[in-house]
Amino acid sequence: MFVTALAEAAGRIQACLEDALADRADQKVVHAMRYAVEGGKRLRGFLVMEGARLHGVGPETSVHAAAAVEALHAYSLVHDDLPCMDDDALRRGRPTVHVKWDQATAVLAGDALQSLAFELLTREALGPAGRRLALVSGLARAAGAEGMVLGQALDIAAETAAEPLTLDEITALQAGKTGALIRWSAEAGALLAGADPAPLGRYAAALGLAFQIADDILDVEGDAGKAGKRLNKDAAAGKATFVSLLGLEGARARAKALVEEAEAALQPYGAEADILQHCARFVIARDM
């Protein structure tokens, strides 16, 4: 059920992104944008669409917000892979954008994908202007110096810090770097319907942290072929992670407890939230 819903959402999101880029100039930067938005789990976009479904908003509406967050996520990955950041050569099993083209193209493609995200959120199909404005404002905060960018800055600073981060510091860092976009994604469906996003916000706060702990576990014992990216890079960089602080079994136990928190937050929706329940379990059971 969840796997089918995830695949259906991914297909709709990819079609929306392709349509948004279809009439762009035949330029290297646009080719790089298209390349950057191909593939991936589409978990963030799925959360938008599934949260919207819970509130009676159909996919023909929610897909634009789902595509927006996936465009923004793609921009973050393109920039994260640059030599000045994580310096990765592989993403989703393919050369990263700066490797396939060059660093300048990667920077510009990432910039353009970020702009595309906010362009998609202005589409009239998303409903009244006030709701669209709330989505734009929320995504700007989640992506910027209060959220994802702040988390990335803290992550970079940790590489040269005199002391490794504490568990509380890593939790705060990841709440921005990974969790902020996941939270926006989960709450967006409720905002589209003019409903209270608080239950989905609580769900997403636990889900985002569980997702990052699972990433830390995969970085230690995952299969690089399945992951489609370089592994063991945190240990090589000497960075503290949930695994280094809690141990593998401790990290697994913490992730499991967070999934239970996420599931409990969905109780107001009853059986209608079964797919999101399965999504939470998928986050810590995935191998990529």
C-alpha positions in Angstrom: 0.0 0.0 0.0 2.7 2.5 1.0 5.1 1.4 -1.8 2.3 1.9 -4.4 1.3 5.3 -3.0 5.0 6.4 -3.0 5.5 5.3 -6.6 2.3 7.0 -7.7 3.3 10.2 -6.1 6.8 10.0 -7.5 5.4 9.6 -11.0 3.1 12.6 -10.6 5.9 14.7 -9.2 8.3 13.8 -12.0 5.7 14.7 -14.6 5.0 18.0 -12.9 8.7 18.9 -12.8 9.2 17.9 -16.4 6.3 20.0 -17.5 7.6 23.0 -15.5 11.0 22.7 -17.3 9.6 21.8 -20.7 9.6 25.3 -22.2 12.9 26.5 -20.7 15.8 27.5 -23.0 18.0 24.8 -24.5 20.9 25.6 -22.3 23.5 23.6 -20.2 22.1 24.9 -16.9 18.6 23.7 -17.8 19.9 20.3 -18.8 21.6 20.2 -15.4 18.4 21.1 -13.7 16.5 18.3 -15.4 19.3 15.9 -14.5 19.2 16.9 -10.9 15.5 16.3 -10.4 15.5 12.8 -11.8 15.2 9.9 -9.5 15.2 9.8 -5.7 12.7 8.5 -3.2 10.4 11.6 -3.5 9.6 11.1 0.2 9.1 14.9 0.8 6.8 15.3 -2.1 4.9 12.1 -1.0 4.4 13.6 2.4 2.9 16.7 0.9 0.4 14.7 -1.3 -0.5 12.2 1.4 -1.1 15.0 4.0 -3.2 16.7 1.5 -5.2 13.6 0.8 -6.0 13.2 4.5 -7.6 16.7 4.3 -9.6 16.1 1.2 -7.2 17.8 -1.3 -6.7 15.9 -4.5 -3.4 15.1 -6.2 -4.1 17.5 -9.1 -3.7 20.3 -6.6 -1.1 19.1 -4.1 1.3 17.9 -6.8 2.5 21.5 -7.4 3.5 21.9 -3.8 5.1 18.4 -3.8 7.1 19.3 -6.9 8.2 22.5 -5.3 9.7 20.8 -2.3 11.4 18.2 -4.5 12.9 21.0 -6.6 14.2 22.7 -3.5 15.6 19.4 -2.1 17.3 18.8 -5.4 19.0 22.2 -5.2 20.2 21.4 -1.7 21.8 18.1 -2.9 23.5 19.8 -5.9 25.1 22.3 -3.6 25.8 19.8 -0.9 27.8 17.7 -3.3 30.1 20.6 -4.3 33.8 20.5 -3.4 33.3 23.4 -1.0 30.7 21.4 0.9 30.8 17.5 1.0 32.8 17.1 -2.2 30.9 14.0 -3.5 31.2 12.6 -7.0 28.2 10.2 -6.8 24.5 10.9 -6.2 21.6 8.5 -6.9 24.1 6.2 -8.5 25.2 8.8 -11.1 27.9 11.5 -11.3 27.0 14.6 -9.3 26.1 17.7 -11.3 29.5 19.4 -10.9 31.2 16.2 -12.0 29.0 15.7 -15.1 29.3 19.4 -16.0 31.3 21.8 -13.9 31.1 23.7 -10.6 29.7 26.9 -12.0 26.9 25.0 -13.8 26.1 23.2 -10.6 25.9 26.4 -8.6 23.6 28.0 -11.2 21.5 24.9 -11.6 21.0 24.7 -7.8 20.1 28.4 -7.7 17.6 28.0 -10.5 16.0 25.0 -8.9 15.5 27.0 -5.7 13.8 29.7 -7.7 11.6 27.1 -9.5 10.4 25.8 -6.1 8.9 29.1 -5.2 7.6 29.6 -8.7 5.6 26.4 -8.4 4.1 27.5 -5.1 2.5 30.5 -6.9 0.4 28.4 -9.1 -3.3 29.2 -8.9 -4.2 25.5 -8.8 -2.9 25.5 -5.1 -5.9 27.6 -4.0 -6.5 31.0 -2.5 -3.6 33.5 -2.4 -3.5 33.4 1.4 -2.8 29.7 1.5 -0.2 30.0 -1.3 1.5 32.8 0.7 1.6 30.6 3.8 3.3 27.8 1.8 5.9 30.2 0.3 6.6 31.8 3.7 6.9 28.4 5.4 9.2 26.9 2.8 11.4 30.0 2.9 11.9 29.6 6.6 12.4 25.8 6.4 15.0 26.2 3.7 16.9 29.2 5.0 18.9 30.4 8.0 16.3 29.1 10.4 16.2 25.6 8.9 18.2 23.7 6.3 20.9 26.3 5.6 21.5 26.7 9.3 21.8 23.0 9.8 24.3 22.7 6.9 26.3 25.6 8.4 26.4 23.9 11.8 27.4 20.6 10.1 30.3 22.3 8.3 31.4 24.1 11.5 31.4 20.7 13.4 34.1 19.4 11.1 36.7 21.8 12.5 35.3 22.2 16.0 37.7 21.5 18.9 35.2 19.2 20.6 32.7 16.7 18.9 29.1 17.7 19.1 26.9 16.4 21.9 23.7 14.4 21.3 21.6 17.5 21.9 23.7 19.5 19.5 23.5 16.9 16.8 19.7 16.6 17.3 19.4 20.4 16.9 21.6 20.4 13.8 19.6 17.7 12.1 16.3 19.3 13.0 17.4 22.0 10.6 19.4 20.2 8.0 17.0 17.3 7.4 14.0 17.8 9.6 12.9 21.3 8.5 12.0 20.3 4.9 10.4 17.1 6.1 8.2 19.1 8.6 7.2 21.6 5.9 6.3 18.7 3.6 4.1 17.0 6.2 2.3 20.2 7.2 1.8 21.5 3.6 -1.3 19.3 2.9 -3.1 20.6 6.0 -2.2 24.2 5.0 -3.6 23.6 1.5 -7.0 22.7 3.1 -6.9 25.5 5.7 -6.7 22.9 8.5 -4.6 22.7 11.6 -1.1 21.3 10.7 -0.1 20.5 14.3 -0.7 16.7 14.3 1.3 16.3 11.1 3.9 18.7 12.4 4.4 16.4 15.5 4.5 13.4 13.1 7.2 15.0 11.0 9.4 16.1 13.8 9.8 12.5 15.0 9.9 11.2 11.4 12.7 13.6 10.3 14.9 12.7 13.2 14.3 9.0 12.7 15.2 9.5 9.0 18.5 11.0 9.9 19.4 8.3 12.4 18.6 5.7 9.7 21.0 7.7 7.4 23.7 7.6 10.0 23.2 3.8 10.4 23.4 3.3 6.6 26.5 5.4 6.4 28.2 2.8 8.7 26.8 -0.5 7.4 24.9 0.3 4.2 25.6 -0.9 0.6 27.1 1.9 -1.5 25.7 0.3 -4.6 22.1 0.4 -3.3 22.6 3.8 -1.7 24.0 5.3 -4.9 26.4 7.5 -3.0 29.6 7.4 -1.0 29.3 5.9 2.4 31.4 6.0 5.6 32.2 9.7 5.0 31.1 10.9 8.5 33.6 8.6 10.2 36.3 9.6 7.7 35.6 13.3 8.5 35.8 12.6 12.2 32.2 13.9 12.8 30.1 12.8 15.7 26.9 11.1 14.6 24.0 9.4 16.3 25.8 6.1 15.8 29.1 7.3 17.2 27.3 8.6 20.3 24.7 6.0 20.8 26.3 2.9 19.2 24.5 1.0 16.4 22.0 -0.7 18.7 21.3 2.5 20.7 20.7 4.3 17.4 18.4 1.6 16.2 16.4 1.8 19.5 16.2 5.6 19.3 14.9 5.4 15.7 12.3 2.8 16.6 11.1 5.0 19.5 10.8 8.0 17.2 8.7 6.0 14.8 6.4 5.1 17.6 6.1 8.8 18.4 5.3 9.6 14.8 2.6 6.9 14.7 1.1 8.2 17.9 0.8 11.7 16.4 -1.4 10.3 13.6 -4.1 9.0 16.0 -6.5 11.9 15.2 -6.7 10.6 11.6 -7.5 7.0 12.5 -7.3 4.4 9.8 -7.0 7.1 7.1 -3.4 7.6 8.2 -2.4 4.0 7.6 -0.2 4.9 4.7 1.7 7.5 6.8 2.1 4.9 9.5 3.8 2.6 6.9 5.9 5.5 5.8 7.3 5.9 9.2 8.3 2.3 9.4 9.8 2.4 6.0 12.1 5.3 7.0 14.1 3.0 9.4 13.8 -0.2 7.4 15.1 1.2 4.1 18.5 0.2 2.7 19.1 3.3 0.6 
